[in-house]
Amino acid sequence: MFYGYIIILFDVKFRYVIALGISLILGNFIYELFLSVINTKDIIDAIYGLAGCLLSFIYLALLKKYGLILN
């Protein structure tokens, strides 16, 4: 969420936040389901990661729409 917040503060297009979120979700699912490096394969962790990314995305979308006022 930190990088998305910085992107929004610099008034970059919101599609970059969307691309960042999708890449984090895909990376999380690939790591949780297919890689077993210092990790056990667990679909529940992948779903919790998805939920966390979606909550962060909703927060950033609301922040972009209602929270920032240009001077």
Secondary structure, DSSP 8 states (H G I E B T S, - for coil): -HHHHHHHHTT--HHHHHHHHHHHHHHHHHHHHH--TTS---HHHHHHHHHHHHHHHHHHHHIIIII----
